[in-house]
Amino acid sequence: MKTLETYKHYKGGLYIKLYEALHTETNEELVIYACAVRGEIFARPKSQFYADIQEGDYSGPRFQLINHGMSKEDARTFLKEEF
């Protein structure tokens, strides 16, 4: 069973990485992820998702991995929608 990774955004939000995908026209690698609270789905270039950033006093990863082990079924229940 595929497990999904949970990440903490540097501003504090929790997100579940759903997939990695390719943009159909540019072949840019994307990360598809969902807000763990509201269930909104987002896409961000993979290079940005995994990038270290500097903003104000913060310097570090944009998204920090905090959990390797959420199953797709648990994520569906958690997000209350299918993806």
mmCIF file of the N, C-alpha and C atoms, coordinates in Angstrom:
data_MODEL
# 
_entry.id   MODEL 
# 
loop_
_atom_site.group_PDB 
_atom_site.id 
_atom_site.type_symbol 
_atom_site.label_atom_id 
_atom_site.label_alt_id 
_atom_site.label_comp_id 
_atom_site.label_asym_id 
_atom_site.label_entity_id 
_atom_site.label_seq_id 
_atom_site.pdbx_PDB_ins_code 
_atom_site.Cartn_x 
_atom_site.Cartn_y 
_atom_site.Cartn_z 
_atom_site.occupancy 
_atom_site.B_iso_or_equiv 
_atom_site.pdbx_formal_charge 
_atom_site.auth_seq_id 
_atom_site.auth_comp_id 
_atom_site.auth_asym_id 
_atom_site.auth_atom_id 
_atom_site.pdbx_PDB_model_num 
ATOM 1   N N  . MET A 1 1  ? 0.844   -1.187 0.000   1.00 0.00 ? 1  MET A N  1 
ATOM 2   C CA . MET A 1 1  ? 0.000   0.000  0.000   1.00 0.00 ? 1  MET A CA 1 
ATOM 3   C C  . MET A 1 1  ? 0.887   1.247  0.000   1.00 0.00 ? 1  MET A C  1 
ATOM 4   N N  . LYS A 1 2  ? 0.581   2.182  -0.876  1.00 0.00 ? 2  LYS A N  1 
ATOM 5   C CA . LYS A 1 2  ? 1.334   3.426  -0.950  1.00 0.00 ? 2  LYS A CA 1 
ATOM 6   C C  . LYS A 1 2  ? 1.049   4.279  0.281   1.00 0.00 ? 2  LYS A C  1 
ATOM 7   N N  . THR A 1 3  ? 2.100   4.857  0.835   1.00 0.00 ? 3  THR A N  1 
ATOM 8   C CA . THR A 1 3  ? 1.909   5.779  1.949   1.00 0.00 ? 3  THR A CA 1 
ATOM 9   C C  . THR A 1 3  ? 2.174   7.197  1.470   1.00 0.00 ? 3  THR A C  1 
ATOM 10  N N  . LEU A 1 4  ? 1.565   8.129  2.135   1.00 0.00 ? 4  LEU A N  1 
ATOM 11  C CA . LEU A 1 4  ? 1.693   9.535  1.783   1.00 0.00 ? 4  LEU A CA 1 
ATOM 12  C C  . LEU A 1 4  ? 2.503   10.249 2.855   1.00 0.00 ? 4  LEU A C  1 
ATOM 13  N N  . GLU A 1 5  ? 3.251   11.243 2.434   1.00 0.00 ? 5  GLU A N  1 
ATOM 14  C CA . GLU A 1 5  ? 4.105   11.985 3.352   1.00 0.00 ? 5  GLU A CA 1 
ATOM 15  C C  . GLU A 1 5  ? 3.404   13.257 3.805   1.00 0.00 ? 5  GLU A C  1 
ATOM 16  N N  . THR A 1 6  ? 3.598   13.605 5.067   1.00 0.00 ? 6  THR A N  1 
ATOM 17  C CA . THR A 1 6  ? 3.054   14.829 5.639   1.00 0.00 ? 6  THR A CA 1 
ATOM 18  C C  . THR A 1 6  ? 4.200   15.816 5.842   1.00 0.00 ? 6  THR A C  1 
ATOM 19  N N  . TYR A 1 7  ? 3.958   17.056 5.446   1.00 0.00 ? 7  TYR A N  1 
ATOM 20  C CA . TYR A 1 7  ? 4.970   18.101 5.543   1.00 0.00 ? 7  TYR A CA 1 
ATOM 21  C C  . TYR A 1 7  ? 4.419   19.285 6.329   1.00 0.00 ? 7  TYR A C  1 
ATOM 22  N N  . LYS A 1 8  ? 5.312   19.970 7.020   1.00 0.00 ? 8  LYS A N  1 
ATOM 23  C CA . LYS A 1 8  ? 4.966   21.222 7.695   1.00 0.00 ? 8  LYS A CA 1 
ATOM 24  C C  . LYS A 1 8  ? 5.559   22.363 6.876   1.00 0.00 ? 8  LYS A C  1 
ATOM 25  N N  . HIS A 1 9  ? 4.706   23.316 6.494   1.00 0.00 ? 9  HIS A N  1 
ATOM 26  C CA . HIS A 1 9  ? 5.150   24.501 5.770   1.00 0.00 ? 9  HIS A CA 1 
ATOM 27  C C  . HIS A 1 9  ? 5.880   25.412 6.748   1.00 0.00 ? 9  HIS A C  1 
ATOM 28  N N  . TYR A 1 10 ? 6.819   26.182 6.251   1.00 0.00 ? 10 TYR A N  1 
ATOM 29  C CA . TYR A 1 10 ? 7.610   27.031 7.144   1.00 0.00 ? 10 TYR A CA 1 
ATOM 30  C C  . TYR A 1 10 ? 6.755   28.067 7.874   1.00 0.00 ? 10 TYR A C  1 
ATOM 31  N N  . LYS A 1 11 ? 5.555   28.368 7.367   1.00 0.00 ? 11 LYS A N  1 
ATOM 32  C CA . LYS A 1 11 ? 4.645   29.282 8.066   1.00 0.00 ? 11 LYS A CA 1 
ATOM 33  C C  . LYS A 1 11 ? 3.729   28.550 9.029   1.00 0.00 ? 11 LYS A C  1 
ATOM 34  N N  . GLY A 1 12 ? 3.829   27.208 9.076   1.00 0.00 ? 12 GLY A N  1 
ATOM 35  C CA . GLY A 1 12 ? 3.106   26.448 10.086  1.00 0.00 ? 12 GLY A CA 1 
ATOM 36  C C  . GLY A 1 12 ? 2.029   25.498 9.611   1.00 0.00 ? 12 GLY A C  1 
ATOM 37  N N  . GLY A 1 13 ? 1.535   25.629 8.390   1.00 0.00 ? 13 GLY A N  1 
ATOM 38  C CA . GLY A 1 13 ? 0.475   24.746 7.909   1.00 0.00 ? 13 GLY A CA 1 
ATOM 39  C C  . GLY A 1 13 ? 0.957   23.325 7.682   1.00 0.00 ? 13 GLY A C  1 
ATOM 40  N N  . LEU A 1 14 ? 0.020   22.377 7.752   1.00 0.00 ? 14 LEU A N  1 
ATOM 41  C CA . LEU A 1 14 ? 0.330   20.974 7.486   1.00 0.00 ? 14 LEU A CA 1 
ATOM 42  C C  . LEU A 1 14 ? -0.237  20.580 6.129   1.00 0.00 ? 14 LEU A C  1 
ATOM 43  N N  . TYR A 1 15 ? 0.568   19.847 5.350   1.00 0.00 ? 15 TYR A N  1 
ATOM 44  C CA . TYR A 1 15 ? 0.197   19.466 3.997   1.00 0.00 ? 15 TYR A CA 1 
ATOM 45  C C  . TYR A 1 15 ? 0.545   18.007 3.749   1.00 0.00 ? 15 TYR A C  1 
ATOM 46  N N  . ILE A 1 16 ? -0.279  17.354 2.948   1.00 0.00 ? 16 ILE A N  1 
ATOM 47  C CA . ILE A 1 16 ? -0.062  15.958 2.585   1.00 0.00 ? 16 ILE A CA 1 
ATOM 48  C C  . ILE A 1 16 ? 0.342   15.915 1.115   1.00 0.00 ? 16 ILE A C  1 
ATOM 49  N N  . LYS A 1 17 ? 1.524   15.368 0.850   1.00 0.00 ? 17 LYS A N  1 
ATOM 50  C CA . LYS A 1 17 ? 1.980   15.225 -0.538  1.00 0.00 ? 17 LYS A CA 1 
ATOM 51  C C  . LYS A 1 17 ? 1.243   14.047 -1.151  1.00 0.00 ? 17 LYS A C  1 
ATOM 52  N N  . LEU A 1 18 ? 0.504   14.315 -2.224  1.00 0.00 ? 18 LEU A N  1 
ATOM 53  C CA . LEU A 1 18 ? -0.310  13.289 -2.861  1.00 0.00 ? 18 LEU A CA 1 
ATOM 54  C C  . LEU A 1 18 ? 0.431   12.590 -3.991  1.00 0.00 ? 18 LEU A C  1 
ATOM 55  N N  . TYR A 1 19 ? 1.035   13.371 -4.869  1.00 0.00 ? 19 TYR A N  1 
ATOM 56  C CA . TYR A 1 19 ? 1.676   12.828 -6.072  1.00 0.00 ? 19 TYR A CA 1 
ATOM 57  C C  . TYR A 1 19 ? 2.823   13.727 -6.494  1.00 0.00 ? 19 TYR A C  1 
ATOM 58  N N  . GLU A 1 20 ? 3.672   13.186 -7.361  1.00 0.00 ? 20 GLU A N  1 
ATOM 59  C CA . GLU A 1 20 ? 4.573   13.989 -8.165  1.00 0.00 ? 20 GLU A CA 1 
ATOM 60  C C  . GLU A 1 20 ? 4.094   13.803 -9.597  1.00 0.00 ? 20 GLU A C  1 
ATOM 61  N N  . ALA A 1 21 ? 4.086   14.888 -10.373 1.00 0.00 ? 21 ALA A N  1 
ATOM 62  C CA . ALA A 1 21 ? 3.516   14.856 -11.720 1.00 0.00 ? 21 ALA A CA 1 
ATOM 63  C C  . ALA A 1 21 ? 4.392   15.658 -12.674 1.00 0.00 ? 21 ALA A C  1 
ATOM 64  N N  . LEU A 1 22 ? 4.095   15.529 -13.965 1.00 0.00 ? 22 LEU A N  1 
ATOM 65  C CA . LEU A 1 22 ? 4.757   16.327 -14.993 1.00 0.00 ? 22 LEU A CA 1 
ATOM 66  C C  . LEU A 1 22 ? 3.738   17.252 -15.641 1.00 0.00 ? 22 LEU A C  1 
ATOM 67  N N  . HIS A 1 23 ? 4.116   18.506 -15.824 1.00 0.00 ? 23 HIS A N  1 
ATOM 68  C CA . HIS A 1 23 ? 3.280   19.443 -16.566 1.00 0.00 ? 23 HIS A CA 1 
ATOM 69  C C  . HIS A 1 23 ? 3.187   18.935 -18.004 1.00 0.00 ? 23 HIS A C  1 
ATOM 70  N N  . THR A 1 24 ? 1.993   18.895 -18.560 1.00 0.00 ? 24 THR A N  1 
ATOM 71  C CA . THR A 1 24 ? 1.781   18.273 -19.871 1.00 0.00 ? 24 THR A CA 1 
ATOM 72  C C  . THR A 1 24 ? 2.453   19.015 -21.022 1.00 0.00 ? 24 THR A C  1 
ATOM 73  N N  . GLU A 1 25 ? 2.665   20.309 -20.894 1.00 0.00 ? 25 GLU A N  1 
ATOM 74  C CA . GLU A 1 25 ? 3.255   21.063 -22.000 1.00 0.00 ? 25 GLU A CA 1 
ATOM 75  C C  . GLU A 1 25 ? 4.737   21.356 -21.808 1.00 0.00 ? 25 GLU A C  1 
ATOM 76  N N  . THR A 1 26 ? 5.164   21.537 -20.571 1.00 0.00 ? 26 THR A N  1 
ATOM 77  C CA . THR A 1 26 ? 6.553   21.943 -20.328 1.00 0.00 ? 26 THR A CA 1 
ATOM 78  C C  . THR A 1 26 ? 7.417   20.828 -19.752 1.00 0.00 ? 26 THR A C  1 
ATOM 79  N N  . ASN A 1 27 ? 6.786   19.735 -19.334 1.00 0.00 ? 27 ASN A N  1 
ATOM 80  C CA . ASN A 1 27 ? 7.474   18.629 -18.651 1.00 0.00 ? 27 ASN A CA 1 
ATOM 81  C C  . ASN A 1 27 ? 8.103   19.044 -17.324 1.00 0.00 ? 27 ASN A C  1 
ATOM 82  N N  . GLU A 1 28 ? 7.697   20.197 -16.799 1.00 0.00 ? 28 GLU A N  1 
ATOM 83  C CA . GLU A 1 28 ? 8.193   20.613 -15.484 1.00 0.00 ? 28 GLU A CA 1 
ATOM 84  C C  . GLU A 1 28 ? 7.669   19.642 -14.429 1.00 0.00 ? 28 GLU A C  1 
ATOM 85  N N  . GLU A 1 29 ? 8.547   19.236 -13.515 1.00 0.00 ? 29 GLU A N  1 
ATOM 86  C CA . GLU A 1 29 ? 8.140   18.339 -12.435 1.00 0.00 ? 29 GLU A CA 1 
ATOM 87  C C  . GLU A 1 29 ? 7.375   19.137 -11.383 1.00 0.00 ? 29 GLU A C  1 
ATOM 88  N N  . LEU A 1 30 ? 6.217   18.608 -10.979 1.00 0.00 ? 30 LEU A N  1 
ATOM 89  C CA . LEU A 1 30 ? 5.349   19.264 -10.006 1.00 0.00 ? 30 LEU A CA 1 
ATOM 90  C C  . LEU A 1 30 ? 5.111   18.347 -8.817  1.00 0.00 ? 30 LEU A C  1 
ATOM 91  N N  . VAL A 1 31 ? 4.828   18.961 -7.680  1.00 0.00 ? 31 VAL A N  1 
ATOM 92  C CA . VAL A 1 31 ? 4.354   18.229 -6.508  1.00 0.00 ? 31 VAL A CA 1 
ATOM 93  C C  . VAL A 1 31 ? 2.893   18.615 -6.317  1.00 0.00 ? 31 VAL A C  1 
ATOM 94  N N  . ILE A 1 32 ? 2.027   17.623 -6.193  1.00 0.00 ? 32 ILE A N  1 
ATOM 95  C CA . ILE A 1 32 ? 0.604   17.828 -5.941  1.00 0.00 ? 32 ILE A CA 1 
ATOM 96  C C  . ILE A 1 32 ? 0.387   17.524 -4.466  1.00 0.00 ? 32 ILE A C  1 
ATOM 97  N N  . TYR A 1 33 ? -0.186  18.488 -3.752  1.00 0.00 ? 33 TYR A N  1 
ATOM 98  C CA . TYR A 1 33 ? -0.322  18.324 -2.309  1.00 0.00 ? 33 TYR A CA 1 
ATOM 99  C C  . TYR A 1 33 ? -1.621  18.963 -1.823  1.00 0.00 ? 33 TYR A C  1 
ATOM 100 N N  . ALA A 1 34 ? -2.048  18.553 -0.634  1.00 0.00 ? 34 ALA A N  1 
ATOM 101 C CA . ALA A 1 34 ? -3.322  19.023 -0.083  1.00 0.00 ? 34 ALA A CA 1 
ATOM 102 C C  . ALA A 1 34 ? -3.113  19.601 1.300   1.00 0.00 ? 34 ALA A C  1 
ATOM 103 N N  . CYS A 1 35 ? -3.871  20.645 1.598   1.00 0.00 ? 35 CYS A N  1 
ATOM 104 C CA . CYS A 1 35 ? -3.884  21.203 2.947   1.00 0.00 ? 35 CYS A CA 1 
ATOM 105 C C  . CYS A 1 35 ? -4.538  20.182 3.871   1.00 0.00 ? 35 CYS A C  1 
ATOM 106 N N  . ALA A 1 36 ? -3.864  19.826 4.948   1.00 0.00 ? 36 ALA A N  1 
ATOM 107 C CA . ALA A 1 36 ? -4.378  18.810 5.864   1.00 0.00 ? 36 ALA A CA 1 
ATOM 108 C C  . ALA A 1 36 ? -5.586  19.298 6.650   1.00 0.00 ? 36 ALA A C  1 
ATOM 109 N N  . VAL A 1 37 ? -5.821  20.597 6.697   1.00 0.00 ? 37 VAL A N  1 
ATOM 110 C CA . VAL A 1 37 ? -6.952  21.134 7.461   1.00 0.00 ? 37 VAL A CA 1 
ATOM 111 C C  . VAL A 1 37 ? -8.161  21.375 6.568   1.00 0.00 ? 37 VAL A C  1 
ATOM 112 N N  . ARG A 1 38 ? -7.966  22.073 5.448   1.00 0.00 ? 38 ARG A N  1 
ATOM 113 C CA . ARG A 1 38 ? -9.089  22.466 4.589   1.00 0.00 ? 38 ARG A CA 1 
ATOM 114 C C  . ARG A 1 38 ? -9.297  21.542 3.397   1.00 0.00 ? 38 ARG A C  1 
ATOM 115 N N  . GLY A 1 39 ? -8.313  20.705 3.080   1.00 0.00 ? 39 GLY A N  1 
ATOM 116 C CA . GLY A 1 39 ? -8.449  19.778 1.964   1.00 0.00 ? 39 GLY A CA 1 
ATOM 117 C C  . GLY A 1 39 ? -8.212  20.380 0.595   1.00 0.00 ? 39 GLY A C  1 
ATOM 118 N N  . GLU A 1 40 ? -7.855  21.664 0.519   1.00 0.00 ? 40 GLU A N  1 
ATOM 119 C CA . GLU A 1 40 ? -7.573  22.287 -0.776  1.00 0.00 ? 40 GLU A CA 1 
ATOM 120 C C  . GLU A 1 40 ? -6.380  21.588 -1.431  1.00 0.00 ? 40 GLU A C  1 
ATOM 121 N N  . ILE A 1 41 ? -6.434  21.459 -2.752  1.00 0.00 ? 41 ILE A N  1 
ATOM 122 C CA . ILE A 1 41 ? -5.380  20.795 -3.509  1.00 0.00 ? 41 ILE A CA 1 
ATOM 123 C C  . ILE A 1 41 ? -4.538  21.856 -4.220  1.00 0.00 ? 41 ILE A C  1 
ATOM 124 N N  . PHE A 1 42 ? -3.214  21.684 -4.170  1.00 0.00 ? 42 PHE A N  1 
ATOM 125 C CA . PHE A 1 42 ? -2.284  22.633 -4.775  1.00 0.00 ? 42 PHE A CA 1 
ATOM 126 C C  . PHE A 1 42 ? -1.261  21.898 -5.633  1.00 0.00 ? 42 PHE A C  1 
ATOM 127 N N  . ALA A 1 43 ? -0.651  22.631 -6.564  1.00 0.00 ? 43 ALA A N  1 
ATOM 128 C CA . ALA A 1 43 ? 0.483   22.139 -7.347  1.00 0.00 ? 43 ALA A CA 1 
ATOM 129 C C  . ALA A 1 43 ? 1.582   23.185 -7.260  1.00 0.00 ? 43 ALA A C  1 
ATOM 130 N N  . ARG A 1 44 ? 2.797   22.718 -7.069  1.00 0.00 ? 44 ARG A N  1 
ATOM 131 C CA . ARG A 1 44 ? 3.948   23.618 -6.985  1.00 0.00 ? 44 ARG A CA 1 
ATOM 132 C C  . ARG A 1 44 ? 5.113   22.940 -7.704  1.00 0.00 ? 44 ARG A C  1 
ATOM 133 N N  . PRO A 1 45 ? 5.941   23.708 -8.411  1.00 0.00 ? 45 PRO A N  1 
ATOM 134 C CA . PRO A 1 45 ? 7.121   23.095 -9.009  1.00 0.00 ? 45 PRO A CA 1 
ATOM 135 C C  . PRO A 1 45 ? 7.937   22.346 -7.948  1.00 0.00 ? 45 PRO A C  1 
ATOM 136 N N  . LYS A 1 46 ? 8.387   21.164 -8.316  1.00 0.00 ? 46 LYS A N  1 
ATOM 137 C CA . LYS A 1 46 ? 9.139   20.315 -7.389  1.00 0.00 ? 46 LYS A CA 1 
ATOM 138 C C  . LYS A 1 46 ? 10.359  21.056 -6.836  1.00 0.00 ? 46 LYS A C  1 
ATOM 139 N N  . SER A 1 47 ? 11.023  21.827 -7.682  1.00 0.00 ? 47 SER A N  1 
ATOM 140 C CA . SER A 1 47 ? 12.208  22.562 -7.242  1.00 0.00 ? 47 SER A CA 1 
ATOM 141 C C  . SER A 1 47 ? 11.867  23.571 -6.145  1.00 0.00 ? 47 SER A C  1 
ATOM 142 N N  . GLN A 1 48 ? 10.675  24.166 -6.191  1.00 0.00 ? 48 GLN A N  1 
ATOM 143 C CA . GLN A 1 48 ? 10.243  25.095 -5.144  1.00 0.00 ? 48 GLN A CA 1 
ATOM 144 C C  . GLN A 1 48 ? 9.798   24.349 -3.892  1.00 0.00 ? 48 GLN A C  1 
ATOM 145 N N  . PHE A 1 49 ? 9.075   23.246 -4.077  1.00 0.00 ? 49 PHE A N  1 
ATOM 146 C CA . PHE A 1 49 ? 8.556   22.493 -2.937  1.00 0.00 ? 49 PHE A CA 1 
ATOM 147 C C  . PHE A 1 49 ? 9.689   22.063 -2.016  1.00 0.00 ? 49 PHE A C  1 
ATOM 148 N N  . TYR A 1 50 ? 10.779  21.558 -2.594  1.00 0.00 ? 50 TYR A N  1 
ATOM 149 C CA . TYR A 1 50 ? 11.897  21.040 -1.805  1.00 0.00 ? 50 TYR A CA 1 
ATOM 150 C C  . TYR A 1 50 ? 12.987  22.080 -1.533  1.00 0.00 ? 50 TYR A C  1 
ATOM 151 N N  . ALA A 1 51 ? 12.777  23.325 -1.944  1.00 0.00 ? 51 ALA A N  1 
ATOM 152 C CA . ALA A 1 51 ? 13.810  24.353 -1.821  1.00 0.00 ? 51 ALA A CA 1 
ATOM 153 C C  . ALA A 1 51 ? 13.986  24.835 -0.388  1.00 0.00 ? 51 ALA A C  1 
ATOM 154 N N  . ASP A 1 52 ? 15.205  25.238 -0.093  1.00 0.00 ? 52 ASP A N  1 
ATOM 155 C CA . ASP A 1 52 ? 15.473  25.999 1.122   1.00 0.00 ? 52 ASP A CA 1 
ATOM 156 C C  . ASP A 1 52 ? 15.198  27.456 0.785   1.00 0.00 ? 52 ASP A C  1 
ATOM 157 N N  . ILE A 1 53 ? 14.633  28.175 1.742   1.00 0.00 ? 53 ILE A N  1 
ATOM 158 C CA . ILE A 1 53 ? 14.282  29.574 1.507   1.00 0.00 ? 53 ILE A CA 1 
ATOM 159 C C  . ILE A 1 53 ? 14.828  30.438 2.637   1.00 0.00 ? 53 ILE A C  1 
ATOM 160 N N  . GLN A 1 54 ? 14.839  31.723 2.393   1.00 0.00 ? 54 GLN A N  1 
ATOM 161 C CA . GLN A 1 54 ? 15.198  32.706 3.402   1.00 0.00 ? 54 GLN A CA 1 
ATOM 162 C C  . GLN A 1 54 ? 14.117  33.774 3.368   1.00 0.00 ? 54 GLN A C  1 
ATOM 163 N N  . GLU A 1 55 ? 13.400  33.921 4.480   1.00 0.00 ? 55 GLU A N  1 
ATOM 164 C CA . GLU A 1 55 ? 12.365  34.948 4.576   1.00 0.00 ? 55 GLU A CA 1 
ATOM 165 C C  . GLU A 1 55 ? 12.400  35.528 5.979   1.00 0.00 ? 55 GLU A C  1 
ATOM 166 N N  . GLY A 1 56 ? 12.699  36.819 6.065   1.00 0.00 ? 56 GLY A N  1 
ATOM 167 C CA . GLY A 1 56 ? 12.827  37.438 7.381   1.00 0.00 ? 56 GLY A CA 1 
ATOM 168 C C  . GLY A 1 56 ? 13.913  36.748 8.192   1.00 0.00 ? 56 GLY A C  1 
ATOM 169 N N  . ASP A 1 57 ? 13.557  36.323 9.398   1.00 0.00 ? 57 ASP A N  1 
ATOM 170 C CA . ASP A 1 57 ? 14.505  35.628 10.271  1.00 0.00 ? 57 ASP A CA 1 
ATOM 171 C C  . ASP A 1 57 ? 14.569  34.131 10.000  1.00 0.00 ? 57 ASP A C  1 
ATOM 172 N N  . TYR A 1 58 ? 13.712  33.639 9.109   1.00 0.00 ? 58 TYR A N  1 
ATOM 173 C CA . TYR A 1 58 ? 13.679  32.196 8.845   1.00 0.00 ? 58 TYR A CA 1 
ATOM 174 C C  . TYR A 1 58 ? 14.601  31.832 7.690   1.00 0.00 ? 58 TYR A C  1 
ATOM 175 N N  . SER A 1 59 ? 15.360  30.774 7.892   1.00 0.00 ? 59 SER A N  1 
ATOM 176 C CA . SER A 1 59 ? 16.185  30.195 6.841   1.00 0.00 ? 59 SER A CA 1 
ATOM 177 C C  . SER A 1 59 ? 16.093  28.683 6.975   1.00 0.00 ? 59 SER A C  1 
ATOM 178 N N  . GLY A 1 60 ? 15.585  28.016 5.934   1.00 0.00 ? 60 GLY A N  1 
ATOM 179 C CA . GLY A 1 60 ? 15.438  26.570 5.999   1.00 0.00 ? 60 GLY A CA 1 
ATOM 180 C C  . GLY A 1 60 ? 14.522  26.071 4.908   1.00 0.00 ? 60 GLY A C  1 
ATOM 181 N N  . PRO A 1 61 ? 14.043  24.832 5.035   1.00 0.00 ? 61 PRO A N  1 
ATOM 182 C CA . PRO A 1 61 ? 13.200  24.253 3.987   1.00 0.00 ? 61 PRO A CA 1 
ATOM 183 C C  . PRO A 1 61 ? 11.820  24.912 3.929   1.00 0.00 ? 61 PRO A C  1 
ATOM 184 N N  . ARG A 1 62 ? 11.295  25.066 2.709   1.00 0.00 ? 62 ARG A N  1 
ATOM 185 C CA . ARG A 1 62 ? 9.924   25.571 2.551   1.00 0.00 ? 62 ARG A CA 1 
ATOM 186 C C  . ARG A 1 62 ? 8.939   24.592 3.194   1.00 0.00 ? 62 ARG A C  1 
ATOM 187 N N  . PHE A 1 63 ? 9.138   23.297 2.922   1.00 0.00 ? 63 PHE A N  1 
ATOM 188 C CA . PHE A 1 63 ? 8.325   22.233 3.506   1.00 0.00 ? 63 PHE A CA 1 
ATOM 189 C C  . PHE A 1 63 ? 9.262   21.248 4.195   1.00 0.00 ? 63 PHE A C  1 
ATOM 190 N N  . GLN A 1 64 ? 8.960   20.926 5.447   1.00 0.00 ? 64 GLN A N  1 
ATOM 191 C CA . GLN A 1 64 ? 9.776   19.973 6.203   1.00 0.00 ? 64 GLN A CA 1 
ATOM 192 C C  . GLN A 1 64 ? 8.987   18.688 6.411   1.00 0.00 ? 64 GLN A C  1 
ATOM 193 N N  . LEU A 1 65 ? 9.568   17.569 6.009   1.00 0.00 ? 65 LEU A N  1 
ATOM 194 C CA . LEU A 1 65 ? 8.928   16.264 6.173   1.00 0.00 ? 65 LEU A CA 1 
ATOM 195 C C  . LEU A 1 65 ? 8.769   15.952 7.655   1.00 0.00 ? 65 LEU A C  1 
ATOM 196 N N  . ILE A 1 66 ? 7.528   15.616 8.066   1.00 0.00 ? 66 ILE A N  1 
ATOM 197 C CA . ILE A 1 66 ? 7.307   15.273 9.473   1.00 0.00 ? 66 ILE A CA 1 
ATOM 198 C C  . ILE A 1 66 ? 6.736   13.875 9.661   1.00 0.00 ? 66 ILE A C  1 
ATOM 199 N N  . ASN A 1 67 ? 6.239   13.231 8.570   1.00 0.00 ? 67 ASN A N  1 
ATOM 200 C CA . ASN A 1 67 ? 5.635   11.908 8.710   1.00 0.00 ? 67 ASN A CA 1 
ATOM 201 C C  . ASN A 1 67 ? 5.711   11.166 7.385   1.00 0.00 ? 67 ASN A C  1 
ATOM 202 N N  . HIS A 1 68 ? 6.199   9.934  7.427   1.00 0.00 ? 68 HIS A N  1 
ATOM 203 C CA . HIS A 1 68 ? 6.301   9.108  6.223   1.00 0.00 ? 68 HIS A CA 1 
ATOM 204 C C  . HIS A 1 68 ? 5.112   8.183  6.030   1.00 0.00 ? 68 HIS A C  1 
ATOM 205 N N  . GLY A 1 69 ? 4.220   8.018  7.026   1.00 0.00 ? 69 GLY A N  1 
ATOM 206 C CA . GLY A 1 69 ? 3.390   6.829  7.009   1.00 0.00 ? 69 GLY A CA 1 
ATOM 207 C C  . GLY A 1 69 ? 1.894   6.944  6.908   1.00 0.00 ? 69 GLY A C  1 
ATOM 208 N N  . MET A 1 70 ? 1.313   7.931  6.274   1.00 0.00 ? 70 MET A N  1 
ATOM 209 C CA . MET A 1 70 ? -0.140  7.985  6.160   1.00 0.00 ? 70 MET A CA 1 
ATOM 210 C C  . MET A 1 70 ? -0.577  7.208  4.923   1.00 0.00 ? 70 MET A C  1 
ATOM 211 N N  . SER A 1 71 ? -1.492  6.269  5.106   1.00 0.00 ? 71 SER A N  1 
ATOM 212 C CA . SER A 1 71 ? -1.997  5.519  3.954   1.00 0.00 ? 71 SER A CA 1 
ATOM 213 C C  . SER A 1 71 ? -2.955  6.395  3.159   1.00 0.00 ? 71 SER A C  1 
ATOM 214 N N  . LYS A 1 72 ? -3.176  6.034  1.901   1.00 0.00 ? 72 LYS A N  1 
ATOM 215 C CA . LYS A 1 72 ? -4.135  6.784  1.083   1.00 0.00 ? 72 LYS A CA 1 
ATOM 216 C C  . LYS A 1 72 ? -5.522  6.748  1.709   1.00 0.00 ? 72 LYS A C  1 
ATOM 217 N N  . GLU A 1 73 ? -5.892  5.607  2.271   1.00 0.00 ? 73 GLU A N  1 
ATOM 218 C CA . GLU A 1 73 ? -7.207  5.491  2.911   1.00 0.00 ? 73 GLU A CA 1 
ATOM 219 C C  . GLU A 1 73 ? -7.320  6.447  4.095   1.00 0.00 ? 73 GLU A C  1 
ATOM 220 N N  . ASP A 1 74 ? -6.286  6.501  4.922   1.00 0.00 ? 74 ASP A N  1 
ATOM 221 C CA . ASP A 1 74 ? -6.294  7.430  6.050   1.00 0.00 ? 74 ASP A CA 1 
ATOM 222 C C  . ASP A 1 74 ? -6.341  8.876  5.571   1.00 0.00 ? 74 ASP A C  1 
ATOM 223 N N  . ALA A 1 75 ? -5.614  9.168  4.492   1.00 0.00 ? 75 ALA A N  1 
ATOM 224 C CA . ALA A 1 75 ? -5.619  10.527 3.958   1.00 0.00 ? 75 ALA A CA 1 
ATOM 225 C C  . ALA A 1 75 ? -7.003  10.903 3.441   1.00 0.00 ? 75 ALA A C  1 
ATOM 226 N N  . ARG A 1 76 ? -7.678  9.971  2.754   1.00 0.00 ? 76 ARG A N  1 
ATOM 227 C CA . ARG A 1 76 ? -9.040  10.249 2.272   1.00 0.00 ? 76 ARG A CA 1 
ATOM 228 C C  . ARG A 1 76 ? -9.960  10.571 3.441   1.00 0.00 ? 76 ARG A C  1 
ATOM 229 N N  . THR A 1 77 ? -9.867  9.766  4.479   1.00 0.00 ? 77 THR A N  1 
ATOM 230 C CA . THR A 1 77 ? -10.694 10.007 5.660   1.00 0.00 ? 77 THR A CA 1 
ATOM 231 C C  . THR A 1 77 ? -10.349 11.355 6.268   1.00 0.00 ? 77 THR A C  1 
ATOM 232 N N  . PHE A 1 78 ? -9.048  11.626 6.367   1.00 0.00 ? 78 PHE A N  1 
ATOM 233 C CA . PHE A 1 78 ? -8.587  12.861 6.985   1.00 0.00 ? 78 PHE A CA 1 
ATOM 234 C C  . PHE A 1 78 ? -9.030  14.080 6.189   1.00 0.00 ? 78 PHE A C  1 
ATOM 235 N N  . LEU A 1 79 ? -8.940  13.996 4.879   1.00 0.00 ? 79 LEU A N  1 
ATOM 236 C CA . LEU A 1 79 ? -9.302  15.126 4.028   1.00 0.00 ? 79 LEU A CA 1 
ATOM 237 C C  . LEU A 1 79 ? -10.792 15.177 3.712   1.00 0.00 ? 79 LEU A C  1 
ATOM 238 N N  . LYS A 1 80 ? -11.493 14.055 3.973   1.00 0.00 ? 80 LYS A N  1 
ATOM 239 C CA . LYS A 1 80 ? -12.935 13.944 3.719   1.00 0.00 ? 80 LYS A CA 1 
ATOM 240 C C  . LYS A 1 80 ? -13.280 14.168 2.249   1.00 0.00 ? 80 LYS A C  1 
ATOM 241 N N  . GLU A 1 81 ? -12.394 13.749 1.376   1.00 0.00 ? 81 GLU A N  1 
ATOM 242 C CA . GLU A 1 81 ? -12.683 13.781 -0.047  1.00 0.00 ? 81 GLU A CA 1 
ATOM 243 C C  . GLU A 1 81 ? -11.756 12.799 -0.742  1.00 0.00 ? 81 GLU A C  1 
ATOM 244 N N  . GLU A 1 82 ? -12.158 12.337 -1.912  1.00 0.00 ? 82 GLU A N  1 
ATOM 245 C CA . GLU A 1 82 ? -11.315 11.409 -2.656  1.00 0.00 ? 82 GLU A CA 1 
ATOM 246 C C  . GLU A 1 82 ? -10.421 12.177 -3.602  1.00 0.00 ? 82 GLU A C  1 
ATOM 247 N N  . PHE A 1 83 ? -9.261  11.619 -3.833  1.00 0.00 ? 83 PHE A N  1 
ATOM 248 C CA . PHE A 1 83 ? -8.315  12.212 -4.779  1.00 0.00 ? 83 PHE A CA 1 
ATOM 249 C C  . PHE A 1 83 ? -7.682  11.108 -5.560  1.00 0.00 ? 83 PHE A C  1 
# 
